[in-house]
Amino acid sequence: MDIIQSTREDICRIATELARTGWAEANAGNISVLLPEGTNDTIWENQVFSDSLPIPMPELAGRTFLVTCAWSRFRTLQQKLDTEIVPVRISSDGLKIIRLEGSKYPTSEFSTHLLVLAGAVNRGWPTASLVHTHSTNMLALSSSDLPGEMLEDAVNRSHPEVSLLLGRGVRFLDYMTPGTWELGVETAKAFENSDCVIWRKHGILGLGRDIDSACDAVEVVEKAARLLLLEKSAFGKFVGLKDRELMLKDPLAQEDSDEYIDEPDDGLPPGLPVID
């Protein structure tokens, strides 16, 4: 099985799971995977056509990636692998998008995928994947009027696995018009210092070196949102980890570390805002 076919099946596997969870209603959600350099160049010996890019993309010059197409439904992707997960290539000069003649157009969030994947290449990643989905609890949490910085802190404190699995943290972006290059530019900037970006009132984007790690980021942050909303419902506020608890590490990982100090409970407050 060639890498394009196996990657299509990986995308379908993740898309099917996202649809099952209810995070990809109708034609919501999109996924892309940047393939290794030199992947199956023979595919581009077929009839192709090109469109000019609004901005040069030298980081992706000559690279091929797969992306879900516009209006695709994650729940039916299995039956349409070859037509609704389309290959795209950036020309060797980084100025054009090359697609197979007759193929469907990529997702409406194509600009974001291009710009974020270019950023992953700049970080030295040989491959990368971006997963965008409309997860329910984070959609609700991100609609809060609290500043993004407070919500980022709340997510980080929601449970210990967040900082372990998302070492670069999360970023909240204020609502912007979907499908625009402006949104893509701001999202790519946000990913320079994060593993997951939340488009407020829109959805989550997880970035990883492969599709499973990208999906991990989405799952972890959605779980954090659910925990925070449950805490608010039960206690009237976010509870989360205290400052001291955030500093504690796995004893096995810190056995020889001078930084670990086992002090009694210092009574520090959770440090999280109350939502009235």
C-alpha positions in Angstrom: 0.0 0.0 0.0 1.5 3.4 -1.0 1.7 6.3 1.5 -1.1 8.3 -0.2 -3.6 5.4 0.2 -2.5 4.6 3.8 -2.6 8.3 4.8 -6.1 8.6 3.3 -7.2 5.6 5.5 -5.6 7.3 8.6 -7.5 10.5 7.8 -10.7 8.5 7.4 -10.1 6.7 10.7 -9.8 9.9 12.6 -12.7 11.6 10.7 -15.0 8.7 11.5 -14.2 8.9 15.2 -14.7 12.7 15.3 -18.1 12.2 13.6 -19.0 9.5 16.1 -18.4 11.9 19.0 -20.6 14.5 17.5 -17.8 17.0 16.8 -18.2 17.0 13.0 -21.8 17.8 12.3 -22.9 17.9 8.7 -19.8 19.0 6.7 -18.0 20.4 9.7 -14.3 19.8 10.4 -11.3 19.4 8.2 -8.0 17.5 8.3 -4.7 17.8 6.5 -1.5 15.7 6.5 1.9 16.9 5.1 3.6 14.0 3.5 7.4 13.4 3.6 9.5 15.0 0.9 9.6 13.2 -2.4 6.4 11.2 -1.7 5.0 9.5 -4.7 5.9 12.2 -7.2 4.4 10.0 -10.0 0.9 11.1 -9.0 1.7 14.5 -10.5 2.4 13.0 -13.9 -1.4 13.0 -14.5 -3.3 16.0 -15.8 -3.0 18.9 -13.4 -3.9 22.5 -13.1 -2.6 25.3 -10.9 -3.8 28.4 -9.1 -1.6 31.3 -7.9 -1.2 31.7 -4.2 -2.0 35.1 -2.7 1.3 34.9 -0.8 4.5 32.9 -1.5 4.9 29.6 0.4 8.6 28.8 0.1 8.5 26.5 3.1 6.2 24.1 1.3 7.8 24.4 -2.2 7.6 21.0 -3.9 5.7 19.4 -1.0 2.6 17.3 -1.3 -0.1 17.0 1.3 -3.6 15.4 1.6 -6.6 17.5 2.8 -10.3 16.8 3.1 -12.3 18.6 0.5 -14.9 21.3 0.9 -18.4 20.0 1.9 -17.1 16.6 2.7 -19.0 14.7 5.5 -16.8 12.9 8.0 -19.5 10.3 8.6 -19.4 9.2 5.0 -15.7 9.7 4.2 -15.1 5.9 4.2 -17.1 5.5 1.0 -15.4 8.4 -0.7 -11.7 8.2 0.2 -10.4 8.8 -3.3 -12.6 11.8 -4.1 -13.0 13.6 -0.8 -9.4 13.4 0.5 -7.5 15.2 -2.2 -3.7 15.6 -2.9 -2.4 19.1 -3.2 1.1 20.2 -4.2 2.9 23.5 -3.9 5.0 24.4 -7.0 8.8 24.3 -6.8 8.9 28.1 -6.7 6.3 28.2 -3.8 4.0 30.4 -5.8 1.2 28.1 -7.0 -1.1 25.4 -5.8 -1.2 22.3 -8.0 -4.1 20.0 -8.0 -5.2 17.0 -10.1 -7.6 17.8 -12.9 -11.2 17.0 -12.0 -10.4 16.8 -8.2 -12.7 18.6 -5.7 -11.6 21.8 -4.1 -9.9 21.5 -0.7 -11.7 22.6 2.6 -12.8 26.3 2.9 -10.1 26.5 5.7 -7.4 25.7 3.2 -5.5 28.9 3.9 -5.1 28.0 7.6 -3.9 24.5 6.8 -1.3 25.9 4.4 0.0 28.5 6.8 0.1 26.2 9.8 1.8 23.3 8.0 4.4 25.8 6.7 5.0 26.8 10.3 5.5 23.1 11.2 8.2 22.9 8.5 9.9 25.9 9.9 10.0 24.1 13.2 12.0 21.3 11.5 9.2 18.8 11.3 9.5 16.4 8.3 5.8 15.7 8.5 2.8 17.3 10.2 -1.0 17.1 10.5 -3.7 19.6 11.4 -7.1 18.5 12.7 -10.0 21.0 13.0 -13.3 20.0 14.6 -16.3 21.6 16.3 -16.1 19.9 19.7 -19.2 20.7 21.8 -17.8 21.6 25.3 -15.0 23.8 24.0 -17.4 25.7 21.7 -19.5 26.4 24.8 -16.4 27.4 27.0 -14.9 29.6 24.3 -18.1 31.6 24.1 -17.4 33.0 27.6 -16.6 36.7 27.9 -13.5 35.9 30.0 -10.2 37.0 28.4 -8.4 34.4 26.4 -5.4 34.4 28.8 -7.7 33.4 31.7 -9.3 30.6 29.7 -5.8 29.4 28.7 -4.8 29.3 32.3 -8.0 27.5 33.2 -7.5 24.8 30.6 -3.9 24.3 31.8 -5.1 23.8 35.3 -8.0 21.5 34.4 -6.1 18.3 34.9 -2.4 17.2 35.0 -2.3 15.6 31.6 -2.8 18.9 29.8 0.7 20.2 30.6 2.2 16.7 30.0 0.6 16.2 26.6 0.6 19.8 25.5 3.9 21.1 26.6 3.5 24.3 24.5 0.1 25.0 25.9 -3.1 26.3 24.2 -4.1 29.6 22.7 -7.5 31.2 22.3 -8.1 33.4 19.3 -11.0 35.9 19.2 -13.6 35.2 16.6 -12.6 36.0 13.0 -14.4 35.3 9.7 -14.0 31.6 8.8 -12.1 30.7 5.7 -10.0 33.8 5.4 -6.3 34.2 4.9 -6.3 36.7 7.9 -7.6 33.9 10.1 -4.9 31.6 8.8 -2.2 34.1 9.4 -3.3 34.6 13.0 -3.7 30.9 13.6 -0.2 30.1 12.3 1.2 32.8 14.6 -0.6 31.3 17.6 0.8 27.9 16.8 4.3 29.3 17.1 4.0 28.9 20.9 1.2 26.3 21.3 0.1 22.8 20.4 -3.6 23.6 20.2 -5.5 26.7 19.1 -9.1 27.5 19.9 -11.1 29.6 17.5 -13.6 31.2 19.9 -17.2 30.2 19.1 -15.9 28.1 16.2 -13.8 25.1 17.2 -10.5 23.5 18.1 -7.3 22.9 15.9 -4.7 20.4 17.0 -1.3 20.3 15.4 1.1 17.3 15.6 3.9 15.5 13.8 1.3 12.9 12.7 -2.5 12.7 12.6 -2.8 10.8 15.9 -0.8 13.4 17.9 -2.9 16.2 16.3 -6.1 14.4 17.3 -4.6 13.9 20.8 -4.4 17.6 21.2 -8.0 18.1 20.2 -9.2 15.3 22.6 -7.1 16.7 25.6 -8.4 20.2 25.2 -12.0 19.1 24.7 -11.8 17.0 27.9 -10.4 20.0 29.7 -13.4 22.1 28.6 -15.8 19.5 29.8 -14.1 19.3 33.2 -14.2 23.1 33.6 -17.9 23.3 32.7 -18.7 20.5 35.1 -16.8 22.2 37.8 -18.7 25.5 37.2 -22.0 23.7 37.3 -21.2 21.8 40.5 -19.2 24.4 42.5 -20.1 27.8 40.8 -16.5 28.3 39.7 -13.5 26.6 38.1 -11.6 24.5 40.6 -8.6 23.0 38.8 -5.0 22.6 40.0 -3.4 25.0 42.6 -0.1 26.7 41.8 1.7 24.3 44.0 0.1 21.3 42.3 1.0 22.6 38.9 4.7 22.6 40.0 4.6 19.0 41.2 6.0 16.5 38.8 6.1 12.7 38.4 8.3 11.5 41.3 9.9 9.0 39.0 10.8 11.7 36.5 12.2 14.0 39.3 13.8 11.5 41.6 17.2 13.2 41.2 15.9 16.7 40.7 16.7 19.5 43.2 13.6 21.3 42.2 11.1 18.9 43.8 10.2 19.9 47.4 7.5 17.9 49.2 6.0 20.6 51.3 2.7 20.4 53.3 -0.4 22.0 51.7 0.3 25.7 51.5 -3.3 26.7 51.1 -2.7 28.5 47.8 -6.0 29.3 46.0 -6.7 27.6 42.7 -6.1 30.9 41.0 -9.0 30.5 38.6 -11.7 33.0 37.8 -15.3 32.6 38.8 -17.8 32.9 36.0 -20.9 34.8 37.1 
